[in-house]
Amino acid sequence: GRAGLYLELANLKDLVNEYRTGETTSSTNRSDLRESIFASCERTGITSDVPLSGNIESLDSLSDELFDDWVARVSNYLVELEERLFSSGLHSLGSQPTDEELRSYLNAYFCDRLTEDEIKDVISARHTDNIKHQWWPSFVSWLQEFSSSFVDTD
């Protein structure tokens, strides 16, 4: 099942919802909320995935319209991220995922960019004799190693 967002991301989602619904009435609170949203996005790395448009010197110099547009994009990003998280996901320790769980994790992790044949290759690779006779590395380590082949190093 789906797990929802964790810790800082859940707090960020609340801040974004508060900002977008206009629950704050004073301009001071709205300004503080803008700063909190931006700071949280920087801490979580969301600003690299959802950058602010334009060349801004400070958050105060950013128009309400540009900030509102950016917050809407952050909100959409959080919804997409939330849909990709699983309650029985990468934090489950002590057992290998089943073939179907592995398929599900790969689809979520790679956002459906892997073909069905590539997924089948990954699943069948873990069943080969040479892997069966070794300790199966943790799923997280294995997934990181596998995903590095998709990163362009040029």
N, C-alpha and C positions, 0 to 999 in steps of 0.2 A: 504493500500500500504506500501511499504518499505520506511523507513525513511533515511537510511544511518547512518553514524557515527556522534557522537556529540562531539563538543569542543575538548578536549584533545585527544580523539581517532582519530578524523579527522586529527588533527595536526600530530599525530603519524603516521597515514597512509601516509601522505605526506612525512614525514621524511624517512619512510621505502622505499617508491617509489623512492625518490631521491637517497637514498643509493644504492638500487638495480639496478637502471638504470645507475649509475655511473656519474651522472650529475656533481658531484664535481670532480675537477681534481687535486688539490693539496693534498698532504698527510695530511697537517694540517687540511684542511677542512674536509677530510674524518674521521680523528680522532675526530674532534669536533662533527661530525655527529653521530659517534658511541656512544659518550658520551651522546648526546642529546636523541638518541633512547633508550639507556639503562635507562637513568633518567626518561624519559616519561613512559617507561614500569614499572618502580618501582612505580611511582606516581599513575598509574592507576591499579596496582595490577596484571598486565599481567605476571610479572616474576613468580608469584606463579602458574599461569595456563600454562605458557610456560617457564619452567626454562632453564637456560643455562646448557649445558651438561658439566660434569666434575667438578673438584675442581679448581676454579680460585682464584688467590690471588688478582688480579686487572684486570680491563678491558683491560689495556695495555698489560698484559701478555697473553691475549687470542689471539690465532692465527686468521688470517683473515678467514681461512677456517671454523673454528668453529663458529666464529661470523656470517659469511655469512649464514651458515646452520641455525643458531638460528634466524636470521632475516627472512629467508624464512619461518620458522615455525610461527614466529610472524605475517608475512604477511598473511599466510593461516588462522591463528586464527582470524585476523581482518576481513577477507572476510566472514568467518563463522559467526562472531558476527554481521556484517553488515546485513547479510541475515536474521538474527533472530529479528531485530528491526523493529518496526512498527510505521508509522506516526500517527496512531490513537491509540497509545498504552497506557501504564500505566499512562502517564501524562494527559490523558483526565479526567477532574474532573467534578463532578456534575451529572453524570448519570451512571447507571449500564450498563455493557456491555450486548449485546444481547447474546443469547445462542451460536450463531455461532461465535461471537467475543470472548466469553469465551473459546470456543473450540480452536480457533486459538491461543489465548494467552497461554493456557495450553500447546499446542503442541510446541509453540516457547520457552516457559519458561523451560519446561522439556525435550526439544530436542527429542520429540517423544518417550520418555521412558514410558509414560502412555499408558495403553491399552485403546481401545475404550470404554470398559465397565467401567473403572475407570473414564474416562471423563464424561460418561453419569451419573455416580453416583454423581459426583461433580455438574453437571448441575441440576440434579433433586433435590439435597440437598438444593439448594438455593430457590426452589419453595415450600418447605414444609411449612405447616401452622406456625410452631413455628418460622421460619425465616421471613415469610411474615409479621408478626405482630410486628417485631422489626425493628429498623433502620438498614438498610443494611450497614455493615461496609465498609469502603473504600476498593476498590478492591485490592490495594497494601497490606493493612494490612491483609486482608483475605488470599491473596495468600501467604504471608509470613507465616502465621499460618498454612496453609495447607501444604506448602512445608517443614515445620519443621518436619513433620512426615516421610519425606524421608531421613533425615539426621541421620546418625549413631552416636549415642551419647556414644558408648562404647569406 
